[in-house]
Amino acid sequence: MKKILFLGLFLFQAALMSAQYSININPFEVAPGASSDDDDSVCFDININYGAEEQANMVQFNMFLPEGISIPDGYIELDEDRFPLRREGRKDVQPFTVGQATQSDGSILVTITTTSMTPYYFVGNTGAALKAYFIVDANMPEAEYEIKIDRGIIAIDGAEGGGPSGITSTTKVTVSNTATGIRSINADGTSDPVYNTAGQRVKHVGKGLYIQNGKKVVRK
């Protein structure tokens, strides 16, 4: 009985940990041949989430892409909202840097680190932290694929053991000839078009007021 209770408690704590700490990508749809070299909207956000009262200063994870989708070196960038410039002396500097290295298992090792002597932390605790610009092979078959995040680490200031590790997630990617550029897919699998306030359909959604599914949506 004690073993069952212990196992139940362990699974409950693991579920809480999983819910609080995550590195994930929202599902999306893209057309064969789409390229960020031609269209800046061909990118996806990598979300990094942790507790509201916590401060993070380093992240590392391995990302497995399906064959036919590639992210060239230097095509993963910091999100400016989570990583604004900081003032040091008379200059505005970016204390964080993104590392990107292809591994022997085919994954891309992604790191966010800082070399500054000043203790800087990420801004906010949820949402997009990185933008990954990518290229889809023109001959990639129409189908559903997966992007996997594995062996994720989030360094939390003052956390026991330095913070959570072993974070993993899987995202569905739909390659379809009917897609125009790249479209985010909602949790229920739908992909509602987005319009600006002038009624024009938009592919790349930045900050501002938009209309989606007949409702006003504010992107912050």
N, C-alpha and C positions, 0 to 999 in steps of 0.2 A: 504493500500500500504506500509506504514511504517513497519507494522508487517511482511509483506512478505519479505521486504528488510532485516529486522533484523534477521529473521529466516534464510534467505539465507546466511548472513554474519556469523551467528553462525555455520551453517553447514560447511561453507568453512573453518572457523578457526578450527573446530573439525577435518576436514579432514587433514589439515596441521599438527595438533598435532599428529594425528594417524600415519601419514607418518614419522614424525620426531622421535617419541618415540615408541619403540616397544620391546616386549619380545616374541620371537618366536622360533620355532623348524622347521627345514627343513623336508619335507615329507621323509619317508623312508620305505623300505620293509624288512621284517625279517621272519625267519622260525620259526614254532612252536618248542619249546624246546631249542631255542637259549639261551645261558647264558653267562654273562660276567665272571662268575666264571671259565669257560672253555676257553673263547675267549675274549681277551681284546678289540676286534673290536666291540663287542656287546654293543654299547653305542651311544648316540646321543648328539649333541651340542645344548645348549640353548643360543641363540643369544640375546644380549642386545644392543640396539641401541639408540643413542641420538645425539643432535646437535654437529657439529664439534668443536665449540668453547666452549663447556660446559664440566664441570668436575663432575663426579658422584662418590659418596662415600658410597652409600647404595642402595640395591635393595631388594624388597620383592614381592613374588607372590604366588598364590595357583596353583598347578598343578593337574589336574584330569586325571588319567590314565584309560584306558579301563580294564575291568575285564579280568584277564589272563596275564597282564603285571605288574610286580612289580619292585620297586627300593628299595632294602634293605637299612637300616640305614647306613649312611657313604659312600654310593655309588655315591654321587654327589660330584664332585671335581672341584676346581678352574682351569680354563685354564691358563697354565703357561705364555702364551704370554700377556694376559690381567692382570695377577696378578703375576708379577715376584717377586722374593725375593728382599727385600730392606735392605740396610746397616744401622744398628743401633749400634754405638760404634764399637766393634770388631767382631760383629756377623751379619750374613745374616739372616733376619727374614721374616716371612710371616705375614704382619700386618692384613690381611683379613681372615675371617673364614666363612665357610658355615654352616648354620643351616638347619636342615631337621626334620620336625615333622608332623606326621599324624594327621589330624583334624577329628572332629566328622562327617563332611560331606563327608568323604572319601578322601578328597584332601590331597596333601602333601604341607605343608607350607615351602617354601624355602626362606632363607634370606642370604644376603651377607653383613656382617658388619665388622667394625674394632673397636678394643678397645684401639688402640694406641693413645697416646696423640699427636703424630705428625699427621698433616692433610694429609693423603694419599688419592690418587684418583685412579680410574681404569685407565689402560693404553689403549689408543685408544678409539674410540667412536662407533664402529660398530663391528659386528661379534661375534664369539663364546666367551662366558664368563665362561660357565660351561660345564662339561661333565657328563652326567648321565649314569651310567652303570646299566643295567637292566637284568631281567630274564623273559622269555616267557614260559608260561605253555605248556607242551608237548601236551596237549589235546585241545589247543586253536583252534577253528574252523578257517579255511581259510576265510577271509573276509576283508573288509576295516573298520578301526576303527578310533577313534579320540583321540588326546591328547589335552586337553584344558588348556590354561594359563588364569587365571582370577585374578582380583583384584590386578593387578601389580602396583608397586610403584617404581619409580627411583628418588632417592634423588639427586638433582642437586645443586651444591654449588652456593649460591647467588640467586637462583630462587625464584620467588614469590610463597608463599605457600609451599616452600620446593622442588617443582618439580611435575611432572605429576603423576597422580594416576588413578585408574580404567582401567589400560591397560589390554587388553584381546586379545587372538588369538587362532586359532584352527588349528591343524596339522593333515593331513591324514597319517595313518599308515596302511600298507598293510601286513597282515600275509599270507604267501604263502609257500607251501611245496617246491616250486621251488627255493626259495631264498637260497643263501649260505651265512651264517653269517648275515650281515646286509648290505644293499645297499641304498645309497642316491638316491632319485628320483628327476629328474629335474622338473622345473616349468611346463613343457609341459606334465609331467606324464611319460616320458621315464626314463630308468635306464641303461645308457650306461656303459659297463664294462670298467675298468681302468687297464692299463698295465704299468709296469716299462720300463725303456729304454732297457732292455734285452729281451723285448717281453713277459715277464711272467705276467699273470693276478694276480692282487693283490686285497685283500679284505679290508685291512686297509690302508688308504691313510694318510701318514704323510707329513712332509715338503719335498719338492724336485720336480724333474721333472718327469712327467708321460705322457702317451699317452692315450687319450680318444677320441673316435669317429674319429680316424685318425689324430688328432691334438695334438700338444705338449701343456701340461697344467702345469703351475708352481704353486705348493701349497706352500704358504708362511706361 
